[in-house]
Amino acid sequence: MYYKFSGITQKLAGSSAMTAYIPQGLRPSVPTESPSMIFATPTKVVSERGAVVEYLGANKVPDLQRIFQTPDGLPVHMKRGVPDKLLYRTTMALTVGGVLYCLVALYMAAQPRNK
C-alpha cells in the first residue's frame, strides 16, 4: 500500500502509486526541446562538424601554469604583479578597517549611557 501526506488532515493517508510519487498533484512534464547551453557555448553546432567542438577564446591554462610554477620566491597570491598587489592590499585594508570598526563599536556599547 502507498501512503501520502494529506495537507487537509495533516496525517498520512492511503493513496495509489501514481499519486504517492507525484506530490501535490504536480505532473511530470517532458520538455519538447533540449535547453540551450549557458556556459561554454560552442562557436559551431556539433552536428555541423561532427564530434569536434570549438569554444570561444584561447586556452590560458598553460600560460598561467608557467607563471604560477616559476620558483621566484613569491607567494601564489602575488605572482601576477600589480593587480594581485592591489587586490591584496585592498583586502588587508578592509580587514583592518573592519576590525577597528568592530572594536570601536564594542567600546561604545560597553560605555554606560548618560542621562
N, CA, C and O atoms as a Tinker XYZ file with bonds, in Angstrom:
   460  protein
     1  N      0.844000   -1.164000    0.000000    73     2
     2  CA     0.000000    0.000000    0.000000    64     1     3
     3  C      0.896000    1.237000    0.000000    63     2     4     5
     4  O      1.979000    1.231000    0.585000    81     3
     5  N      0.444000    2.268000   -0.646000    73     3     6
     6  CA     1.184000    3.506000   -0.741000    64     5     7
     7  C      0.537000    4.560000    0.154000    63     6     8     9
     8  O     -0.682000    4.585000    0.324000    81     7
     9  N      1.374000    5.427000    0.721000    73     7    10
    10  CA     0.879000    6.468000    1.602000    64     9    11
    11  C      1.322000    7.831000    1.093000    63    10    12    13
    12  O      2.360000    7.970000    0.447000    81    11
    13  N      0.508000    8.830000    1.404000    73    11    14
    14  CA     0.800000   10.201000    1.015000    64    13    15
    15  C      0.361000   11.114000    2.151000    63    14    16    17
    16  O     -0.643000   10.854000    2.814000    81    15
    17  N      1.124000   12.192000    2.375000    73    15    18
    18  CA     0.789000   13.144000    3.425000    64    17    19
    19  C     -0.394000   13.984000    2.971000    63    18    20    21
    20  O     -0.364000   14.583000    1.897000    81    19
    21  N     -1.419000   14.024000    3.779000    73    19    22
    22  CA    -2.613000   14.791000    3.464000    64    21    23
    23  C     -2.477000   16.187000    4.049000    63    22    24    25
    24  O     -2.277000   16.345000    5.254000    81    23
    25  N     -2.586000   17.193000    3.200000    73    23    26
    26  CA    -2.497000   18.567000    3.666000    64    25    27
    27  C     -3.718000   19.011000    4.435000    63    26    28    29
    28  O     -3.646000   19.991000    5.176000    81    27
    29  N     -4.829000   18.332000    4.287000    73    27    30
    30  CA    -6.071000   18.714000    4.965000    64    29    31
    31  C     -6.091000   18.171000    6.388000    63    30    32    33
    32  O     -6.336000   18.914000    7.338000    81    31
    33  N     -5.831000   16.865000    6.534000    73    31    34
    34  CA    -5.889000   16.253000    7.855000    64    33    35
    35  C     -4.543000   16.257000    8.562000    63    34    36    37
    36  O     -4.481000   15.936000    9.749000    81    35
    37  N     -3.464000   16.609000    7.875000    73    35    38
    38  CA    -2.111000   16.632000    8.423000    64    37    39
    39  C     -1.670000   15.250000    8.915000    63    38    40    41
    40  O     -0.931000   15.131000    9.893000    81    39
    41  N     -2.139000   14.204000    8.214000    73    39    42
    42  CA    -1.777000   12.839000    8.548000    64    41    43
    43  C     -1.463000   12.087000    7.274000    63    42    44    45
    44  O     -1.735000   12.563000    6.172000    81    43
    45  N     -0.875000   10.882000    7.439000    73    43    46
    46  CA    -0.650000   10.016000    6.293000    64    45    47
    47  C     -1.965000    9.374000    5.906000    63    46    48    49
    48  O     -2.737000    8.933000    6.758000    81    47
    49  N     -2.203000    9.329000    4.615000    73    47    50
    50  CA    -3.434000    8.715000    4.114000    64    49    51
    51  C     -3.064000    7.759000    2.995000    63    50    52    53
    52  O     -2.069000    7.967000    2.302000    81    51
    53  N     -3.854000    6.719000    2.817000    73    51    54
    54  CA    -3.618000    5.766000    1.758000    64    53    55
    55  C     -3.857000    6.391000    0.394000    63    54    56    57
    56  O     -4.751000    7.221000    0.229000    81    55
    57  N     -3.055000    5.988000   -0.581000    73    55    58
    58  CA    -3.225000    6.530000   -1.928000    64    57    59
    59  C     -2.717000    5.525000   -2.945000    63    58    60    61
    60  O     -2.177000    4.476000   -2.591000    81    59
    61  N     -2.896000    5.859000   -4.202000    73    59    62
    62  CA    -2.412000    4.984000   -5.262000    64    61    63
    63  C     -0.930000    5.254000   -5.492000    63    62    64    65
    64  O     -0.377000    6.224000   -4.974000    81    63
    65  N     -0.297000    4.390000   -6.269000    73    63    66
    66  CA     1.140000    4.532000   -6.517000    64    65    67
    67  C      1.443000    5.817000   -7.261000    63    66    68    69
    68  O      2.446000    6.467000   -6.966000    81    67
    69  N      0.613000    6.206000   -8.212000    73    67    70
    70  CA     0.869000    7.390000   -9.020000    64    69    71
    71  C      0.809000    8.662000   -8.185000    63    70    72    73
    72  O      1.669000    9.532000   -8.323000    81    71
    73  N     -0.197000    8.782000   -7.319000    73    71    74
    74  CA    -0.318000    9.998000   -6.511000    64    73    75
    75  C      0.695000   10.025000   -5.370000    63    74    76    77
    76  O      1.033000   11.103000   -4.879000    81    75
    77  N      1.186000    8.867000   -4.940000    73    75    78
    78  CA     2.187000    8.844000   -3.874000    64    77    79
    79  C      3.536000    9.356000   -4.367000    63    78    80    81
    80  O      4.284000    9.968000   -3.604000    81    79
    81  N      3.849000    9.110000   -5.628000    73    79    82
    82  CA     5.140000    9.529000   -6.157000    64    81    83
    83  C      5.115000   10.911000   -6.790000    63    82    84    85
    84  O      6.175000   11.472000   -7.066000    81    83
    85  N      3.956000   11.467000   -7.025000    73    83    86
    86  CA     3.843000   12.804000   -7.603000    64    85    87
    87  C      3.142000   13.688000   -6.586000    63    86    88    89
    88  O      1.914000   13.659000   -6.504000    81    87
    89  N      3.885000   14.484000   -5.799000    73    87    90
    90  CA     3.277000   15.236000   -4.709000    64    89    91
    91  C      2.450000   16.417000   -5.203000    63    90    92    93
    92  O      2.722000   16.987000   -6.260000    81    91
    93  N      1.451000   16.767000   -4.430000    73    91    94
    94  CA     0.618000   17.946000   -4.601000    64    93    95
    95  C     -0.018000   18.058000   -5.984000    63    94    96    97
    96  O     -0.330000   19.163000   -6.427000    81    95
    97  N     -0.212000   16.968000   -6.653000    73    95    98
    98  CA    -0.884000   16.996000   -7.940000    64    97    99
    99  C     -0.025000   17.476000   -9.093000    63    98   100   101
   100  O     -0.540000   17.681000  -10.192000    81    99
   101  N      1.258000   17.660000   -8.879000    73    99   102
   102  CA     2.138000   18.078000   -9.965000    64   101   103
   103  C      2.389000   16.900000  -10.889000    63   102   104   105
   104  O      2.601000   15.781000  -10.421000    81   103
   105  N      2.368000   17.127000  -12.137000    73   103   106
   106  CA     2.610000   16.081000  -13.112000    64   105   107
   107  C      3.966000   16.314000  -13.768000    63   106   108   109
   108  O      4.339000   17.456000  -14.034000    81   107
   109  N      4.697000   15.246000  -14.029000    73   107   110
   110  CA     5.997000   15.432000  -14.692000    64   109   111
   111  C      5.790000   15.902000  -16.123000    63   110   112   113
   112  O      4.937000   15.383000  -16.843000    81   111
   113  N      6.569000   16.875000  -16.520000    73   111   114
   114  CA     6.473000   17.377000  -17.886000    64   113   115
   115  C      7.761000   17.052000  -18.628000    63   114   116   117
   116  O      8.857000   17.208000  -18.090000    81   115
   117  N      7.622000   16.617000  -19.823000    73   115   118
   118  CA     8.772000   16.294000  -20.661000    64   117   119
   119  C      9.013000   17.485000  -21.576000    63   118   120   121
   120  O      8.120000   17.875000  -22.327000    81   119
   121  N     10.227000   18.080000  -21.524000    73   119   122
   122  CA    10.477000   19.242000  -22.386000    64   121   123
   123  C     10.451000   18.848000  -23.853000    63   122   124   125
   124  O     10.924000   17.774000  -24.227000    81   123
   125  N      9.898000   19.718000  -24.677000    73   123   126
   126  CA     9.790000   19.419000  -26.102000    64   125   127
   127  C     11.115000   19.604000  -26.815000    63   126   128   129
   128  O     11.366000   18.944000  -27.823000    81   127
   129  N     11.965000   20.482000  -26.319000    73   127   130
   130  CA    13.276000   20.688000  -26.942000    64   129   131
   131  C     14.321000   20.769000  -25.846000    63   130   132   133
   132  O     14.009000   21.109000  -24.705000    81   131
   133  N     15.551000   20.460000  -26.191000    73   131   134
   134  CA    16.614000   20.488000  -25.194000    64   133   135
   135  C     16.952000   21.935000  -24.851000    63   134   136   137
   136  O     16.876000   22.811000  -25.712000    81   135
   137  N     17.325000   22.189000  -23.591000    73   135   138
   138  CA    17.658000   23.558000  -23.201000    64   137   139
   139  C     18.964000   23.999000  -23.860000    63   138   140   141
   140  O     19.827000   23.176000  -24.164000    81   139
   141  N     19.094000   25.297000  -24.074000    73   139   142
   142  CA    20.308000   25.814000  -24.685000    64   141   143
   143  C     21.438000   25.818000  -23.668000    63   142   144   145
   144  O     21.203000   25.890000  -22.462000    81   143
   145  N     22.662000   25.740000  -24.164000    73   143   146
   146  CA    23.828000   25.751000  -23.299000    64   145   147
   147  C     24.010000   27.144000  -22.716000    63   146   148   149
   148  O     23.818000   28.141000  -23.412000    81   147
   149  N     24.377000   27.215000  -21.447000    73   147   150
   150  CA    24.581000   28.501000  -20.802000    64   149   151
   151  C     26.059000   28.856000  -20.799000    63   150   152   153
   152  O     26.439000   29.955000  -21.202000    81   151
   153  N     26.892000   27.928000  -20.345000    73   151   154
   154  CA    28.326000   28.173000  -20.251000    64   153   155
   155  C     29.040000   27.441000  -21.379000    63   154   156   157
   156  O     28.589000   26.385000  -21.821000    81   155
   157  N     30.130000   27.986000  -21.834000    73   155   158
   158  CA    30.982000   27.386000  -22.867000    64   157   159
   159  C     30.189000   27.095000  -24.127000    63   158   160   161
   160  O     30.223000   25.979000  -24.646000    81   159
   161  N     29.490000   28.080000  -24.610000    73   159   162
   162  CA    28.715000   27.917000  -25.825000    64   161   163
   163  C     29.659000   27.722000  -27.005000    63   162   164   165
   164  O     30.524000   28.567000  -27.233000    81   163
   165  N     29.522000   26.647000  -27.754000    73   163   166
   166  CA    30.431000   26.429000  -28.875000    64   165   167
   167  C     30.161000   27.413000  -29.999000    63   166   168   169
   168  O     29.056000   27.937000  -30.139000    81   167
   169  N     31.211000   27.656000  -30.810000    73   167   170
   170  CA    31.057000   28.586000  -31.918000    64   169   171
   171  C     30.296000   27.954000  -33.072000    63   170   172   173
   172  O     29.682000   28.664000  -33.869000    81   171
   173  N     30.326000   26.625000  -33.173000    73   171   174
   174  CA    29.602000   25.923000  -34.225000    64   173   175
   175  C     28.799000   24.795000  -33.599000    63   174   176   177
   176  O     29.210000   24.211000  -32.597000    81   175
   177  N     27.682000   24.501000  -34.180000    73   175   178
   178  CA    26.858000   23.415000  -33.687000    64   177   179
   179  C     27.591000   22.104000  -33.919000    63   178   180   181
   180  O     28.252000   21.925000  -34.942000    81   179
   181  N     27.473000   21.190000  -32.967000    73   179   182
   182  CA    28.200000   19.931000  -33.032000    64   181   183
   183  C     27.815000   19.137000  -34.273000    63   182   184   185
   184  O     28.667000   18.478000  -34.869000    81   183
   185  N     26.567000   19.186000  -34.666000    73   183   186
   186  CA    26.126000   18.387000  -35.803000    64   185   187
   187  C     26.718000   18.879000  -37.121000    63   186   188   189
   188  O     26.748000   18.118000  -38.088000    81   187
   189  N     27.191000   20.132000  -37.195000    73   187   190
   190  CA    27.768000   20.650000  -38.432000    64   189   191
   191  C     29.138000   20.050000  -38.727000    63   190   192   193
   192  O     29.457000   19.762000  -39.880000    81   191
   193  N     29.952000   19.861000  -37.682000    73   191   194
   194  CA    31.316000   19.408000  -37.901000    64   193   195
   195  C     31.593000   18.024000  -37.351000    63   194   196   197
   196  O     32.720000   17.541000  -37.466000    81   195
   197  N     30.642000   17.388000  -36.776000    73   195   198
   198  CA    30.879000   16.078000  -36.196000    64   197   199
   199  C     31.025000   16.186000  -34.692000    63   198   200   201
   200  O     30.278000   16.924000  -34.050000    81   199
   201  N     31.995000   15.448000  -34.109000    73   199   202
   202  CA    32.159000   15.395000  -32.660000    64   201   203
   203  C     33.076000   16.487000  -32.125000    63   202   204   205
   204  O     33.178000   16.636000  -30.907000    81   203
   205  N     33.744000   17.254000  -32.973000    73   203   206
   206  CA    34.678000   18.282000  -32.518000    64   205   207
   207  C     33.901000   19.559000  -32.181000    63   206   208   209
   208  O     33.073000   20.019000  -32.968000    81   207
   209  N     34.180000   20.124000  -30.998000    73   207   210
   210  CA    33.530000   21.355000  -30.577000    64   209   211
   211  C     34.599000   22.412000  -30.372000    63   210   212   213
   212  O     35.561000   22.195000  -29.636000    81   211
   213  N     34.433000   23.553000  -31.021000    73   211   214
   214  CA    35.371000   24.657000  -30.849000    64   213   215
   215  C     34.738000   25.668000  -29.908000    63   214   216   217
   216  O     33.582000   26.051000  -30.088000    81   215
   217  N     35.495000   26.102000  -28.903000    73   215   218
   218  CA    34.995000   27.049000  -27.927000    64   217   219
   219  C     35.579000   28.422000  -28.191000    63   218   220   221
   220  O     36.652000   28.556000  -28.781000    81   219
   221  N     34.858000   29.440000  -27.745000    73   219   222
   222  CA    35.340000   30.800000  -27.900000    64   221   223
   223  C     36.536000   31.037000  -26.988000    63   222   224   225
   224  O     36.574000   30.521000  -25.871000    81   223
   225  N     37.494000   31.795000  -27.442000    73   223   226
   226  CA    38.633000   32.146000  -26.613000    64   225   227
   227  C     39.760000   31.142000  -26.707000    63   226   228   229
   228  O     39.601000   30.033000  -27.219000    81   227
   229  N     40.913000   31.569000  -26.191000    73   227   230
   230  CA    42.109000   30.725000  -26.205000    64   229   231
   231  C     42.267000   30.038000  -24.856000    63   230   232   233
   232  O     41.727000   30.495000  -23.849000    81   231
   233  N     43.011000   28.938000  -24.846000    73   231   234
   234  CA    43.294000   28.212000  -23.621000    64   233   235
   235  C     44.420000   28.923000  -22.875000    63   234   236   237
   236  O     45.555000   28.957000  -23.350000    81   235
   237  N     44.112000   29.493000  -21.707000    73   235   238
   238  CA    45.094000   30.245000  -20.934000    64   237   239
   239  C     45.768000   29.406000  -19.854000    63   238   240   241
   240  O     46.663000   29.898000  -19.168000    81   239
   241  N     45.362000   28.162000  -19.689000    73   239   242
   242  CA    45.871000   27.336000  -18.600000    64   241   243
   243  C     47.379000   27.120000  -18.691000    63   242   244   245
   244  O     48.047000   27.267000  -17.667000    81   243
   245  N     47.971000   26.777000  -19.855000    73   243   246
   246  CA    49.426000   26.582000  -19.882000    64   245   247
   247  C     50.201000   27.852000  -19.506000    63   246   248   249
   248  O     51.224000   27.772000  -18.826000    81   247
   249  N     49.722000   29.009000  -19.940000    73   247   250
   250  CA    50.402000   30.253000  -19.585000    64   249   251
   251  C     50.325000   30.510000  -18.083000    63   250   252   253
   252  O     51.316000   30.899000  -17.464000    81   251
   253  N     49.154000   30.294000  -17.501000    73   251   254
   254  CA    49.001000   30.507000  -16.065000    64   253   255
   255  C     49.802000   29.490000  -15.260000    63   254   256   257
   256  O     50.333000   29.825000  -14.201000    81   255
   257  N     49.899000   28.250000  -15.746000    73   255   258
   258  CA    50.725000   27.256000  -15.062000    64   257   259
   259  C     52.182000   27.682000  -15.067000    63   258   260   261
   260  O     52.881000   27.546000  -14.063000    81   259
   261  N     52.636000   28.195000  -16.198000    73   259   262
   262  CA    54.028000   28.641000  -16.289000    64   261   263
   263  C     54.286000   29.793000  -15.322000    63   262   264   265
   264  O     55.330000   29.833000  -14.672000    81   263
   265  N     53.340000   30.730000  -15.223000    73   263   266
   266  CA    53.513000   31.878000  -14.319000    64   265   267
   267  C     53.528000   31.434000  -12.858000    63   266   268   269
   268  O     54.395000   31.853000  -12.090000    81   267
   269  N     52.564000   30.583000  -12.469000    73   267   270
   270  CA    52.432000   30.215000  -11.065000    64   269   271
   271  C     53.472000   29.197000  -10.605000    63   270   272   273
   272  O     53.707000   29.074000   -9.403000    81   271
   273  N     54.099000   28.464000  -11.522000    73   271   274
   274  CA    55.049000   27.441000  -11.117000    64   273   275
   275  C     56.501000   27.902000  -11.186000    63   274   276   277
   276  O     57.399000   27.093000  -10.953000    81   275
   277  N     56.765000   29.168000  -11.497000    73   275   278
   278  CA    58.143000   29.666000  -11.505000    64   277   279
   279  C     58.636000   29.788000  -10.067000    63   278   280   281
   280  O     57.927000   30.310000   -9.206000    81   279
   281  N     59.867000   29.299000   -9.805000    73   279   282
   282  CA    60.396000   29.343000   -8.429000    64   281   283
   283  C     61.061000   30.695000   -8.137000    63   282   284   285
   284  O     62.287000   30.763000   -8.046000    81   283
   285  N     60.280000   31.765000   -7.988000    73   283   286
   286  CA    60.856000   33.082000   -7.748000    64   285   287
   287  C     60.701000   33.539000   -6.302000    63   286   288   289
   288  O     61.079000   34.666000   -5.980000    81   287
   289  N     60.158000   32.702000   -5.422000    73   287   290
   290  CA    60.062000   33.029000   -4.007000    64   289   291
   291  C     58.837000   33.843000   -3.633000    63   290   292   293
   292  O     58.630000   34.116000   -2.451000    81   291
   293  N     58.023000   34.237000   -4.590000    73   291   294
   294  CA    56.811000   34.991000   -4.286000    64   293   295
   295  C     55.679000   34.040000   -3.920000    63   294   296   297
   296  O     55.600000   32.936000   -4.458000    81   295
   297  N     54.790000   34.465000   -2.998000    73   295   298
   298  CA    53.619000   33.628000   -2.724000    64   297   299
   299  C     52.688000   33.614000   -3.935000    63   298   300   301
   300  O     52.740000   34.508000   -4.779000    81   299
   301  N     51.852000   32.606000   -4.008000    73   299   302
   302  CA    50.987000   32.411000   -5.175000    64   301   303
   303  C     50.043000   33.587000   -5.371000    63   302   304   305
   304  O     49.756000   33.963000   -6.507000    81   303
   305  N     49.554000   34.175000   -4.279000    73   303   306
   306  CA    48.594000   35.254000   -4.411000    64   305   307
   307  C     49.234000   36.578000   -4.831000    63   306   308   309
   308  O     48.533000   37.587000   -4.916000    81   307
   309  N     50.554000   36.606000   -5.097000    73   307   310
   310  CA    51.227000   37.828000   -5.541000    64   309   311
   311  C     51.970000   37.645000   -6.861000    63   310   312   313
   312  O     52.699000   38.545000   -7.279000    81   311
   313  N     51.806000   36.523000   -7.518000    73   311   314
   314  CA    52.617000   36.207000   -8.701000    64   313   315
   315  C     52.262000   37.003000   -9.941000    63   314   316   317
   316  O     53.106000   37.130000  -10.828000    81   315
   317  N     51.057000   37.547000  -10.052000    73   315   318
   318  CA    50.675000   38.203000  -11.299000    64   317   319
   319  C     50.891000   39.702000  -11.297000    63   318   320   321
   320  O     50.391000   40.394000  -12.183000    81   319
   321  N     51.623000   40.219000  -10.327000    73   319   322
   322  CA    52.053000   41.607000  -10.370000    64   321   323
   323  C     51.110000   42.599000   -9.721000    63   322   324   325
   324  O     50.540000   42.332000   -8.664000    81   323
   325  N     50.949000   43.761000  -10.373000    73   323   326
   326  CA    50.226000   44.901000   -9.808000    64   325   327
   327  C     48.762000   44.590000   -9.475000    63   326   328   329
   328  O     48.313000   44.974000   -8.395000    81   327
   329  N     47.991000   43.917000  -10.344000    73   327   330
   330  CA    46.600000   43.639000   -9.954000    64   329   331
   331  C     46.494000   42.796000   -8.682000    63   330   332   333
   332  O     45.610000   43.021000   -7.855000    81   331
   333  N     47.396000   41.828000   -8.530000    73   331   334
   334  CA    47.363000   40.998000   -7.324000    64   333   335
   335  C     47.753000   41.805000   -6.099000    63   334   336   337
   336  O     47.153000   41.647000   -5.036000    81   335
   337  N     48.754000   42.670000   -6.235000    73   335   338
   338  CA    49.160000   43.501000   -5.102000    64   337   339
   339  C     48.046000   44.458000   -4.707000    63   338   340   341
   340  O     47.796000   44.665000   -3.520000    81   339
   341  N     47.375000   45.043000   -5.696000    73   339   342
   342  CA    46.276000   45.962000   -5.411000    64   341   343
   343  C     45.125000   45.239000   -4.709000    63   342   344   345
   344  O     44.560000   45.754000   -3.744000    81   343
   345  N     44.785000   44.059000   -5.190000    73   343   346
   346  CA    43.709000   43.279000   -4.577000    64   345   347
   347  C     44.082000   42.862000   -3.153000    63   346   348   349
   348  O     43.250000   42.929000   -2.248000    81   347
   349  N     45.324000   42.434000   -2.956000    73   347   350
   350  CA    45.788000   42.009000   -1.628000    64   349   351
   351  C     45.756000   43.174000   -0.647000    63   350   352   353
   352  O     45.260000   43.039000    0.472000    81   351
   353  N     46.285000   44.316000   -1.068000    73   351   354
   354  CA    46.341000   45.470000   -0.164000    64   353   355
   355  C     44.951000   46.017000    0.140000    63   354   356   357
   356  O     44.685000   46.442000    1.264000    81   355
   357  N     44.060000   46.010000   -0.856000    73   355   358
   358  CA    42.686000   46.447000   -0.612000    64   357   359
   359  C     41.993000   45.524000    0.380000    63   358   360   361
   360  O     41.290000   45.989000    1.277000    81   359
   361  N     42.187000   44.220000    0.223000    73   359   362
   362  CA    41.585000   43.250000    1.139000    64   361   363
   363  C     42.114000   43.441000    2.553000    63   362   364   365
   364  O     41.345000   43.415000    3.514000    81   363
   365  N     43.426000   43.635000    2.686000    73   363   366
   366  CA    44.011000   43.830000    4.012000    64   365   367
   367  C     43.520000   45.126000    4.643000    63   366   368   369
   368  O     43.238000   45.158000    5.841000    81   367
   369  N     43.414000   46.202000    3.853000    73   367   370
   370  CA    42.934000   47.483000    4.389000    64   369   371
   371  C     41.486000   47.359000    4.867000    63   370   372   373
   372  O     41.142000   47.865000    5.935000    81   371
   373  N     40.637000   46.690000    4.085000    73   371   374
   374  CA    39.250000   46.499000    4.502000    64   373   375
   375  C     39.150000   45.620000    5.751000    63   374   376   377
   376  O     38.289000   45.842000    6.602000    81   375
   377  N     40.024000   44.631000    5.858000    73   375   378
   378  CA    40.024000   43.760000    7.032000    64   377   379
   379  C     40.424000   44.535000    8.277000    63   378   380   381
   380  O     39.762000   44.439000    9.310000    81   379
   381  N     41.503000   45.302000    8.183000    73   379   382
   382  CA    41.958000   46.092000    9.335000    64   381   383
   383  C     40.908000   47.139000    9.695000    63   382   384   385
   384  O     40.629000   47.355000   10.875000    81   383
   385  N     40.320000   47.794000    8.683000    73   383   386
   386  CA    39.271000   48.770000    8.946000    64   385   387
   387  C     38.062000   48.147000    9.619000    63   386   388   389
   388  O     37.481000   48.746000   10.524000    81   387
   389  N     37.675000   46.955000    9.192000    73   387   390
   390  CA    36.545000   46.255000    9.807000    64   389   391
   391  C     36.822000   45.873000   11.245000    63   390   392   393
   392  O     35.936000   45.969000   12.095000    81   391
   393  N     38.050000   45.438000   11.532000    73   391   394
   394  CA    38.411000   45.085000   12.907000    64   393   395
   395  C     38.367000   46.326000   13.787000    63   394   396   397
   396  O     37.834000   46.285000   14.895000    81   395
   397  N     38.927000   47.433000   13.295000    73   395   398
   398  CA    38.895000   48.677000   14.067000    64   397   399
   399  C     37.461000   49.141000   14.302000    63   398   400   401
   400  O     37.124000   49.577000   15.403000    81   399
   401  N     36.621000   49.052000   13.285000    73   399   402
   402  CA    35.216000   49.443000   13.434000    64   401   403
   403  C     34.518000   48.586000   14.490000    63   402   404   405
   404  O     33.742000   49.102000   15.294000    81   403
   405  N     34.789000   47.289000   14.491000    73   403   406
   406  CA    34.183000   46.395000   15.484000    64   405   407
   407  C     34.659000   46.737000   16.894000    63   406   408   409
   408  O     33.869000   46.725000   17.838000    81   407
   409  N     35.948000   47.042000   17.036000    73   407   410
   410  CA    36.469000   47.398000   18.346000    64   409   411
   411  C     35.858000   48.700000   18.856000    63   410   412   413
   412  O     35.521000   48.801000   20.036000    81   411
   413  N     35.711000   49.693000   17.987000    73   411   414
   414  CA    35.081000   50.955000   18.381000    64   413   415
   415  C     33.626000   50.713000   18.765000    63   414   416   417
   416  O     33.150000   51.264000   19.758000    81   415
   417  N     32.920000   49.906000   17.998000    73   415   418
   418  CA    31.525000   49.615000   18.311000    64   417   419
   419  C     31.399000   48.886000   19.647000    63   418   420   421
   420  O     30.486000   49.174000   20.421000    81   419
   421  N     32.301000   47.950000   19.926000    73   419   422
   422  CA    32.284000   47.255000   21.217000    64   421   423
   423  C     32.578000   48.214000   22.362000    63   422   424   425
   424  O     31.948000   48.131000   23.416000    81   423
   425  N     33.529000   49.123000   22.164000    73   423   426
   426  CA    33.869000   50.104000   23.195000    64   425   427
   427  C     32.672000   51.004000   23.482000    63   426   428   429
   428  O     32.351000   51.271000   24.640000    81   427
   429  N     32.012000   51.471000   22.419000    73   427   430
   430  CA    30.859000   52.342000   22.610000    64   429   431
   431  C     29.698000   51.592000   23.270000    63   430   432   433
   432  O     28.968000   52.172000   24.073000    81   431
   433  N     29.524000   50.313000   22.939000    73   431   434
   434  CA    28.452000   49.528000   23.542000    64   433   435
   435  C     28.727000   49.228000   25.011000    63   434   436   437
   436  O     27.789000   49.018000   25.781000    81   435
   437  N     30.004000   49.203000   25.415000    73   435   438
   438  CA    30.359000   48.882000   26.794000    64   437   439
   439  C     30.204000   50.100000   27.717000    63   438   440   441
   440  O     30.129000   49.937000   28.935000    81   439
   441  N     30.156000   51.307000   27.163000    73   439   442
   442  CA    30.049000   52.515000   27.972000    64   441   443
   443  C     28.599000   52.716000   28.406000    63   442   444   445
   444  O     27.680000   52.474000   27.624000    81   443
   445  N     28.388000   53.157000   29.645000    73   443   446
   446  CA    27.017000   53.429000   30.078000    64   445   447
   447  C     26.488000   54.697000   29.423000    63   446   448   449
   448  O     27.255000   55.600000   29.088000    81   447
   449  N     25.186000   54.759000   29.244000    73   447   450
   450  CA    24.563000   55.929000   28.623000    64   449   451
   451  C     24.436000   57.059000   29.642000    63   450   452   453
   452  O     24.120000   56.831000   30.810000    81   451
   453  N     24.684000   58.259000   29.182000    73   451   454
   454  CA    24.478000   59.439000   30.029000    64   453   455
   455  C     23.044000   59.907000   29.902000    63   454   456   457
   456  O     22.504000   59.983000   28.798000    81   455
   457  N     22.420000   60.225000   31.041000    73   455   458
   458  CA    21.029000   60.680000   31.001000    64   457   459
   459  C     20.940000   62.159000   31.173000    63   458   460
   460  O     19.842000   62.716000   31.165000    81   459
